[in-house]
Amino acid sequence: MKARRYFIGALIIAAGLASAGWFIGSGFVKSRKTDRYVTVKGISERDVEPDIALWPMRYVSTDDELSRAQERINSSRDRIVKFMQQRGIEEGSIETQNLTVTDIFSNPYHTGNVQSRYIISQTVMVRSDQPDLIRRASQEIGELVESGVVLSPEYEGAGGPTYLFTRISEIKPEMIAEATSNARRAAEKFAKDSGSDIGGIRKANQGVFVILPRDNVEGVYESKTYYKTVRVVSTIEYYLKDRR
């Protein structure tokens, strides 16, 4: 009789352990199902033009007399200002900077004869919110050289004007919405192909806005190109669920 009671008790304990194991296993499967997700990317691009242009131009004059060198540097500045004004750029957009005077004789390592004792260099910085005027002026820089302005071969603007696009905040909301929409369509396509439906968002990364040259040419810098492309890539993780 006692052996029979032990046997029945063992059966109850075994049944309980089996039942507990089933619940644990079932919960594990459900947990794994909720971890099913897909990672997709959505891209949005806009072609834009700059709203600011910067054009530093460094010019030089040389002479054996300091006063004559100064007269020539002033004359060069006046010609640059006139050149810009003739192309619709106001004098208020032009600023004179960085005047330097070099006396060759002050160099302790100077040897031999020199034709010009003094070298004066100066920079004109043109900043305009009408970049197209700057672009057209830069295409006619040869006329300025022909007028007698000597541009330094290493002057800051040797590569031409710098063009900036500063209005990303104006197009940012629309581009983020487009990138998110494109990402969702990619997730829906993946879910359909895998026999699933998409659920809520597990994780989202808005992405970083970048400005690129519109024409992807090796060695061309974005800041030197007039036509640009703004791009953002959003990365989103969507939960997957069984299709009903």
SESE-322094 format. One record per atom (N, C-alpha, C, O, CB): z, x, y; residue in three letters. Coordinates in steps of 0.1 Angstrom, whole numbers, plus 5000, padded with zeros to 4 digits. Each point is the difference from the previous one (the first is absolute). Glycine has a CB too. Layout:
BEGIN
ZXYALA/...
//
This chain:
BEGIN
500050084988MET/500049925012MET/500050095013MET/499349975009MET/501949854978MET/499750285012LYS/500050095011LYS/498750085002LYS/499650025012LYS/502950004984LYS/496950014994ALA/498750075000ALA/498949915007ALA/499250055007ALA/501450094973ALA/499549735016ARG/499049915006ARG/500249995015ARG/499049995007ARG/501049884971ARG/501350135027ARG/500249995014ARG/499550125007ARG/499449995011ARG/502649874985ARG/498250264998TYR/499550125006TYR/498450005001TYR/499450045010TYR/502650084981TYR/497449824999PHE/498650004999PHE/499449905011PHE/499150045007PHE/501050014969PHE/500649845026ILE/499649905010ILE/500150065014ILE/499249995009ILE/501549824976ILE/500550265017GLY/500250075013GLY/499050105003GLY/499550025012GLY/502949944985GLY/497250124993ALA/499050105002ALA/498649945004ALA/499350055009ALA/501950104975ALA/498549735010LEU/498849945004LEU/500049955014LEU/499050015007LEU/500749924969LEU/501450025029ILE/500249955014ILE/499850125009ILE/499349985010ILE/502249834983ILE/499150305004ILE/499950125009ILE/498650055001ILE/499550035010ILE/502850034984ILE/497049944994ALA/498650054999ALA/499149915008ALA/499150045008ALA/501350064970ALA/499949765021ALA/499149915007ALA/500250025015ALA/499149995008ALA/501149854973ALA/501150185023GLY/500350025014GLY/499350135006GLY/499449995011GLY/502849894986GLY/497850224995LEU/499450135005LEU/498449985001LEU/499450055009LEU/502550084980LEU/497649805001ALA/498549975000ALA/499749925012ALA/498950035007ALA/501049984968ALA/500949895028SER/499749915012SER/500150085013SER/499249995009SER/501749814978SER/500150295014ALA/500250085012ALA/498850095001ALA/499550025012ALA/503049974986ALA/497150074991GLY/498850095001GLY/498849935005GLY/499150065007GLY/501950074974GLY/498849745014TRP/498849925005TRP/500049985015TRP/499050025006TRP/500949874971TRP/501350085028PHE/500149975014PHE/499850135008PHE/499350005011PHE/502349814985PHE/498950304999ILE/499850135007ILE/498550035000ILE/499550045011ILE/502850044983ILE/497149914995GLY/498650034999GLY/499149915008GLY/499150055007GLY/501350034970GLY/500049795024SER/499249915008SER/500250035015SER/499050005007SER/501349824975SER/500950225022GLY/500250035014GLY/499250135003GLY/499550015011GLY/502749894988GLY/497750194992PHE/499350135003PHE/498549975002PHE/499450065008PHE/502350074978PHE/497849785005VAL/498549975002VAL/499849935013VAL/499050045007VAL/500849934969VAL/501149945028LYS/499849945013LYS/500150105012LYS/499249995009LYS/501749804981LYS/500050305008SER/500150105011SER/498850095001SER/499550035011SER/503049974985SER/496950034992ARG/498850085001ARG/498849935006ARG/499250055006ARG/501650074973ARG/499249745018LYS/498949925006LYS/500150005015LYS/499050005007LYS/501049864972LYS/501250145027THR/500149995014THR/499750145006THR/499750005013THR/502149834985THR/498150274994ASP/499650135006ASP/498550035000ASP/499550105004ASP/502749984988ASP/497049825003ARG/498650025000ARG/499449985014ARG/500349905007ARG/499650024969ARG/499450185029TYR/499549995013TYR/498750095001TYR/499850084991TYR/502549885019TYR/497050025001VAL/498850075002VAL/500050065014VAL/500549945009VAL/498249914975VAL/500850285017THR/500050065013THR/498550005005THR/499150054993THR/502950105002THR/497849805017VAL/498749995006VAL/500050065014VAL/501050015007VAL/498549784979VAL/499350245019LYS/499850055014LYS/499149915007LYS/499049964994LYS/501550284999LYS/499849745020GLY/499149925008GLY/499650095012GLY/500850055007GLY/500249734986GLY/497750225011ILE/499550085010ILE/499449925012ILE/499449894997ILE/500150294986ILE/500849865029SER/499449935012SER/499550115009SER/500750105002SER/500949704996SER/497250195007GLU/499450095009GLU/499449935013GLU/499549894999GLU/500050264981GLU/500549925031ARG/499449965012ARG/499350115007ARG/500650115001ARG/501249715001ARG/497050165002ASP/499250105008ASP/500549985015ASP/499949895005ASP/498150124979ASP/502450105023VAL/500549995013VAL/499450105009VAL/499450104995VAL/502749814996VAL/498050085022GLU/499650105010GLU/501250045008GLU/501049925001GLU/496749985000GLU/502350225004PRO/501250055007PRO/500349925013PRO/499149945006PRO/500550294985PRO/501649785013ASP/500449945013ASP/500550105010ASP/500249975012ASP/500449824976ASP/499550335008ILE/500450125009ILE/499250124996ILE/499750034989ILE/502749885013ILE/497250165009ALA/499250124997ALA/500750125009ALA/500349975011ALA/497549904984ALA/502350244999LEU/500650125006LEU/498950114999LEU/499550034990LEU/502949905005LEU/497450145017TRP/499050105000TRP/500550125009TRP/499850005012TRP/498449834985TRP/502450274996PRO/500450125008PRO/498950105001PRO/499350034990PRO/503049945002PRO/497450085020MET/498950095002MET/500650125008MET/500549995011MET/497849824990MET/501550314993ARG/500550125006ARG/498950085005ARG/499050024993ARG/503049984992ARG/498050045028TYR/499050075006TYR/500550135007TYR/501250015003TYR/497549775001TYR/500550324998VAL/500450135005VAL/499150055011VAL/498949955002VAL/502050104975VAL/499750045031SER/499250075010SER/500550145001SER/501250034997SER/498549765016SER/499450304990THR/500450155001THR/499450065012THR/499049965005THR/501150054970THR/500750095030ASP/499550075012ASP/500950125002ASP/501150004995ASP/497949795016ASP/500550314996ASP/500750115004ASP/501049975011ASP/500950085003ASP/497250074989ASP/501649745016GLU/500949965010GLU/500749874996GLU/499349904996GLU/499250215022GLU/502849884984LEU/500749894995LEU/499649875008LEU/499949894994LEU/502050265000LEU/497949875019SER/499749885008SER/498649944996SER/499949885000SER/501450225019SER/497849984977ARG/498749954996ARG/500149934986ARG/499349904998ARG/499550285016ARG/502049884978ALA/500249944987ALA/500749865001ALA/499749904993ALA/500550334997ALA/500749765020GLN/500749875003GLN/499049905005GLN/500049884997GLN/502150245008GLN/497049935004GLU/499049905005GLU/499149954989GLU/499649885000GLU/500450255022GLU/499649954969ARG/499249964989ARG/500749904991ARG/499349914995ARG/499550315006ARG/502449814996ILE/500849914992ILE/500149865006ILE/499949904993ILE/501350294997ILE/499049815023ASN/500149875008ASN/498749935000ASN/499949884998ASN/501950225016ASN/497149984987SER/498749945000SER/499749944987SER/499449894999SER/499850285018SER/501249904972SER/499749944986SER/500849874998SER/499549914995SER/500250324997SER/501549775013ARG/500849874999ARG/499349895007ARG/499949894995ARG/502250245003ARG/497549905014ASP/499349895008ASP/498749954993ASP/499749885000ASP/501250225021ASP/498449994973ARG/498849964993ARG/500349914987ARG/499349914997ARG/499650305011ARG/502249834986ILE/500549924988ILE/500349865004ILE/499749904994ILE/501150314995ILE/500049785022VAL/500449875005VAL/498849925004VAL/500049884997VAL/502250225011VAL/496949964999LYS/498849935004LYS/499249954988LYS/499449895000LYS/500550255021LYS/500049954969PHE/499349974988PHE/500649874993PHE/499249924996PHE/500250335001PHE/501949755003MET/500749884994MET/499849885008MET/499749894994MET/501950264996MET/498549865023GLN/499949885009GLN/498649944999GLN/499949885000GLN/501950225015GLN/497249994984GLN/498649954999GLN/499849924987GLN/499149924999GLN/500250275015GLN/501649824977ARG/499949934987ARG/501149894998ARG/500349964989ARG/498750255001ARG/501549755022GLY/500949895000GLY/501550034997GLY/500749904999GLY/497349974994GLY/502350255007ILE/501450044997ILE/500750035013ILE/499650085008ILE/499850024969ILE/501749825025GLU/500750025013GLU/500850135001GLU/500450054990GLU/499749705011GLU/500050305012GLU/500750125002GLU/501549994995GLU/500650104996GLU/497949955023GLU/502049834981GLY/501449994996GLY/500250024985GLY/501150024995GLY/499249825023GLY/498650164975SER/500150034985SER/499850154997SER/500150044989SER/499049745007SER/500850305015ILE/499850154999ILE/501250075005ILE/500449985011ILE/497149994991ILE/503050124990GLU/501250085004GLU/499750154998GLU/499650044989GLU/502049765005GLU/498850285016THR/499950144999THR/501250064994THR/501149975004THR/497450035016THR/501350094970GLN/501250064993GLN/499850154997GLN/498850055001GLN/501649734989GLN/500750295008ASN/500050134993ASN/499150105008ASN/499050064994ASN/501449834984ASN/499950145034LEU/499350115007LEU/500650134996LEU/501250025001LEU/498349835019LEU/499650244976THR/500550144996THR/499150105007THR/498849985002THR/502149944976THR/499750195027VAL/499350115007VAL/500350134992VAL/501250034998VAL/499049855025VAL/498850194973THR/500250134993THR/499450115009THR/498950005004THR/501049884973THR/500950225025ASP/499650125007ASP/499850114989ASP/501050054994ASP/500349895028ASP/497550104976ILE/499650104990ILE/500850135002ILE/500450064991ILE/497349835007ILE/502550145015PHE/500650135003PHE/501550004997PHE/500650104998PHE/497849935020PHE/502249854980SER/501449994996SER/500250034986SER/501250014995SER/499249835023SER/498650174974ASN/500150034986ASN/500250154998ASN/499150085003ASN/499449724991ASN/502650245000PRO/500350144999PRO/499150074991PRO/499950125000PRO/502449835004PRO/497049974987TYR/499050064991TYR/498650005005TYR/499050034993TYR/502549904988TYR/498350035032HIS/498750005006HIS/499450145001HIS/500750095005HIS/500049705007HIS/498150224984THR/499250125002THR/498649975004THR/499549904997THR/502050224986THR/497949985023GLY/498649985004GLY/499849915012GLY/500949955006GLY/498550084970GLY/499349955028ASN/499649925011ASN/499949864996ASN/499649964989ASN/499250245022ASN/501549714999VAL/499849864998VAL/499349945012VAL/500150055011VAL/502049934975VAL/497049925011GLN/499249945011GLN/500949905007GLN/499749975012GLN/498250074975GLN/503049895006SER/500849905007SER/501550024997SER/500450004988SER/497749835010SER/502650205012ARG/501450034998ARG/500849874997ARG/500950014992ARG/498950185024ARG/499949704990TYR/500849884999TYR/499249894991TYR/498849985001TYR/502350075021TYR/499749894969ILE/499549894992ILE/500949885003ILE/501250004997ILE/497850164985ILE/500449735023ILE/500849885002ILE/499549894990ILE/498849984999ILE/501650085026ILE/500549874969SER/499649894991SER/500949885003SER/501150025004SER/498250144978SER/500149735016GLN/500749875003GLN/499549894991GLN/498950014995GLN/501450065029GLN/500649834974THR/499649894991THR/500049875008THR/500849975008THR/500250154973THR/497949805017VAL/500049875005VAL/500249904988VAL/499250014990VAL/499250065029VAL/502649854982MET/500249904989MET/499549865005MET/500549955010MET/501550184982MET/497149825001VAL/499449865003VAL/500649914989VAL/499950014988VAL/498050085022VAL/502849804996ARG/500649904991ARG/499549865005ARG/500249975011ARG/501950184983ARG/497349784997SER/499449875004SER/500249904990SER/500050024988SER/498350105025SER/501949754991ASP/500049894991ASP/498649934999ASP/499949894995ASP/502550075011ASP/496650124998GLN/498649964998GLN/499350114992GLN/499250085005GLN/500849785016GLN/500350154966PRO/499550114992PRO/498550015000PRO/499550114998PRO/502549864988PRO/497349925015ASP/498550015000ASP/499550085011ASP/499050074999ASP/500949714990ASP/500750215023LEU/499650095011LEU/500250144997LEU/499150095003LEU/501549735013LEU/500550224978ILE/500250144996ILE/499050044990ILE/499550115000ILE/503049865004ILE/497249954986ARG/499150034989ARG/498650035006ARG/499350104997ARG/501949764987ARG/498350065026ARG/498750025006ARG/500050135009ARG/499050075000ARG/500649684999ARG/501550275008ALA/500150125008ALA/500050134991ALA/499450105004ALA/501949775013ALA/499350124972SER/500150124991SER/498650044995SER/499750114997SER/502649834997SER/496849965005GLN/498750024995GLN/499150065011GLN/498950054997GLN/501349764987GLN/500350205028GLU/499250055011GLU/500750135006GLU/499850035012GLU/499349744993GLU/501750294987ILE/500850125005ILE/499150115004ILE/500450085008ILE/501549854977ILE/496950085010GLY/499150105004GLY/499750005015GLY/499850115005GLY/499249884972GLY/500949905029GLU/499849995014GLU/501150075008GLU/499750065011GLU/499049724986GLU/502550214998LEU/501150065007LEU/499950154999LEU/500350075010LEU/501249734985LEU/498150254994VAL/499850144998VAL/498950065009VAL/500150105006VAL/500749884970VAL/498149945025GLU/498950045008GLU/500450005015GLU/499450085008GLU/499149824975GLU/502550035021SER/500450005014SER/500850125004SER/500450025011SER/499649734988SER/500450334991GLY/500750135002GLY/501450004995GLY/500750105003GLY/497949925017GLY/501949884974VAL/501350004994VAL/500150084987VAL/499249984991VAL/501349795019VAL/500350334990VAL/500250094988VAL/501149954991VAL/501250015004VAL/497950195009VAL/500649744976LEU/501049944991LEU/500550124991LEU/499150074995LEU/499949695006LEU/502350244997SER/500550114991SER/499549974986SER/500149884995SER/501950155019SER/497650074978PRO/499549984986PRO/501249954991PRO/499749954989PRO/498550235015PRO/503049845001GLU/501149964992GLU/500849895007GLU/501249984998GLU/499050254992GLU/499249705019TYR/500749895008TYR/500449894990TYR/499449984990TYR/499350085031TYR/502449874984GLU/500649904991GLU/499149894996GLU/500149954989GLU/502050105022GLU/496949924997GLY/499149894996GLY/498750054993GLY/499049935001GLY/501949945018GLY/499150254975ALA/498850064995ALA/499449904989ALA/498850004998ALA/502150235006ALA/500049704990GLY/499549904989GLY/499649875006GLY/499749914993GLY/501750214991GLY/498649875029GLY/499749875007GLY/501249925002GLY/501150044997GLY/496749964992GLY/502149875016PRO/501149915002PRO/500849974988PRO/499450004989PRO/499349915031PRO/502550054982THR/500849944989THR/500149855002THR/500349955011THR/501050264986THR/498449714993TYR/500049865001TYR/501249944992TYR/500250034988TYR/497349975015TYR/503249915003LEU/501249944994LEU/499949854999LEU/499549945009LEU/501950255000LEU/499149764980PHE/500149854999PHE/501549974999PHE/500750054990PHE/497149934998PHE/502749955021THR/501549985001THR/500449854999THR/501149965002THR/499050245013THR/498949714981ARG/500349864999ARG/500249954986ARG/499749894997ARG/499050085024ARG/501950114970ILE/500249964986ILE/500949885000ILE/499849914991ILE/499950325001ILE/501349765017SER/500949884999SER/499349875002SER/500549904996SER/501350255013SER/497049854998GLU/499349885002GLU/499349954988GLU/499949884998GLU/499850195025GLU/499950024968ILE/499349964988ILE/500850004987ILE/499649974989ILE/498350115022ILE/503349984991LYS/500950024988LYS/500349874992LYS/499950004988LYS/501150195025LYS/499549704994PRO/500449884992PRO/498849954991PRO/500249974989PRO/501549975029PRO/497150054989GLU/498849954993GLU/499750094988GLU/499649954989GLU/499649945032GLU/500850244981MET/499750094989MET/501050004988MET/499650004989MET/499250145028MET/502449854986ILE/501049984990ILE/499849884992ILE/500150004987ILE/501650135027ILE/498049764993ALA/499849874993ALA/498850014991ALA/500049954988ALA/501049925031ALA/497950204985GLU/498850014992GLU/500350094988GLU/499549974989GLU/499150005032GLU/502150144981ALA/500350094989ALA/500849934990ALA/499850024988ALA/500150185027ALA/501149724989THR/500949934991THR/499249904992THR/500149984988THR/501850055027THR/497149904992SER/499249904993SER/499150074990SER/499849944989SER/500249915031SER/499450264983ASN/499250074991ASN/500850054987ASN/499550004989ASN/499050085030ASN/502749964984ALA/500950044989ALA/500349894990ALA/499950014988ALA/501150175027ALA/499349704991ARG/500349884992ARG/498749964991ARG/500249964989ARG/501549965029ARG/497150094988ARG/498949974992ARG/499850094989ARG/499649964989ARG/499349955031ARG/501450224982ALA/499950104989ALA/501049964989ALA/499750024988ALA/499550165028ALA/502049784988ALA/501049974990ALA/499749884993ALA/500249994987ALA/501550115027ALA/497749804992GLU/499649874994GLU/498950034989GLU/500049944990GLU/500649935031GLU/498550224983LYS/498950044991LYS/500650074987LYS/499549974989LYS/498950055031LYS/502550074983PHE/500650074988PHE/500849904991PHE/499950004988PHE/500350215026PHE/500549704993ALA/500849904992ALA/499149914992ALA/500349974988ALA/501550045029ALA/497149954989LYS/499149914992LYS/499450074988LYS/499949944990LYS/499649945032LYS/500150254980ASP/499450074989ASP/501050034989ASP/499650024989ASP/498850095028ASP/502949894986SER/501050034990SER/500649884995SER/501050004992SER/499450225019SER/499149664993GLY/500649874995GLY/501349975006GLY/500949944993GLY/497950104986GLY/501550015033SER/501349975007SER/499849945013SER/498949985005SER/502150214983SER/500149775018ASP/500049955014ASP/500950105008ASP/500950064995ASP/498749704998ASP/500150255020ILE/500850095009ILE/501249925005ILE/499949885003ILE/498150265003ILE/503149934995GLY/501249945005GLY/500350055015GLY/499150025007GLY/501849954969GLY/500450045027GLY/500350055013GLY/499850155001GLY/499650074991GLY/502149755011GLY/498550235011ILE/499950145003ILE/501250084995ILE/501149965003ILE/497549985017ILE/501250164972ARG/501150094995ARG/500350105010ARG/501250035003ARG/498149934974ARG/499750105029LYS/500250115010LYS/498750015009LYS/498949974995LYS/502750164989LYS/498649905028ALA/498850015009ALA/500250125009ALA/501050035006ALA/498649724993ALA/499350325003ASN/499950115010ASN/498849975009ASN/498950004996ASN/502150174987ASN/499449815030GLN/498949975010GLN/499050115001GLN/498849975002GLN/502949905010GLN/498650254986GLY/499150115002GLY/500050065014GLY/500649945009GLY/498049954973GLY/500750225020VAL/499950075013VAL/498649985006VAL/499050014993VAL/502750164999VAL/498349805020PHE/498749985007PHE/499550145003PHE/500750095006PHE/499949695004PHE/498150254987VAL/499450125003VAL/498749985008VAL/499349904998VAL/501750204981VAL/498649995029ILE/498849995008ILE/499150124995ILE/500450115000ILE/500849795021ILE/497650064975LEU/499050094994LEU/498750005008LEU/499749905007LEU/501450074970LEU/498150145022PRO/498749995005PRO/499249894993PRO/500149984988PRO/499950275018PRO/499349675002ARG/499249904994ARG/499050064990ARG/499749944989ARG/500549925031ARG/499250254983ASP/499050074992ASP/500750124993ASP/500450095007ASP/497649835007ASP/502250074973ASN/500850114993ASN/499150124998ASN/499350024990ASN/502149804999ASN/498750275021VAL/499250125000VAL/501050124999VAL/500950015008VAL/497149895005VAL/501750194978GLU/500950124998GLU/500150085013GLU/499050035006GLU/500549974969GLU/501750035029GLY/500250095012GLY/500149925013GLY/500250065010GLY/498650114977GLY/501149705012VAL/500049925012VAL/501449945002VAL/500549934990VAL/497050015008VAL/503250085013TYR/501349955002TYR/500049875007TYR/499249975008TYR/501650264994TYR/500149684994GLU/500149875005GLU/500150005015GLU/499449925007GLU/501750004972GLU/499750165026SER/500350005015SER/498750045008SER/500049975012SER/502450094983SER/496750004999LYS/498750045007LYS/498949904998LYS/498950025005LYS/501850224992LYS/499549664995THR/499049904997THR/500349875009THR/501149965001THR/498550134975THR/499349865029TYR/500149885008TYR/500249874992TYR/500949925003TYR/497750195014TYR/500749884972TYR/500149884991TYR/501050044989TYR/499950104993TYR/497749825013TYR/503349994992LYS/501150024990LYS/500249884991LYS/499549895003LYS/501650265014LYS/499749874972THR/500349904991THR/501550004998THR/500650104997THR/497249914991THR/502949885014VAL/501449984997VAL/500149944986VAL/499449914997VAL/501250065028VAL/500350094967ARG/500249964986ARG/501549994997ARG/500850085004ARG/497050034990ARG/502549794998VAL/501349984995VAL/499949964985VAL/499249924997VAL/501850025026VAL/499850124968VAL/500049974986VAL/501449954997VAL/501050085000VAL/497250094994VAL/501949705002SER/501349944996SER/500250014985SER/499049974993SER/501049885027SER/501150184975THR/500350014986THR/501049894996THR/501150005006THR/498450254993THR/500249664992ILE/500949894997ILE/500149984985ILE/499050024993ILE/500349865028ILE/501950104974GLU/500349974986GLU/500349854999GLU/500949955006GLU/500050284990GLU/498349704995TYR/500249864997TYR/500649994986TYR/499550064990TYR/498649875026TYR/502849984982TYR/500549964987TYR/498949934992TYR/499249925006TYR/503250075002TYR/497550034979LEU/499149924992LEU/500849914991LEU/501150034995LEU/497350165005LEU/501149694998LYS/500749904992LYS/499049944990LYS/498850005003LYS/502949955015LYS/498849994971ASP/499149944990ASP/499349885006ASP/500649925008ASP/500950164974ASP/497249915015ARG/499349885005ARG/500449884993ARG/500250004988ARG/497950145017ARG/502149755002ARG/500549874995ARG/498849924995ARG/500249894995ARG/501950115020ARG/
//
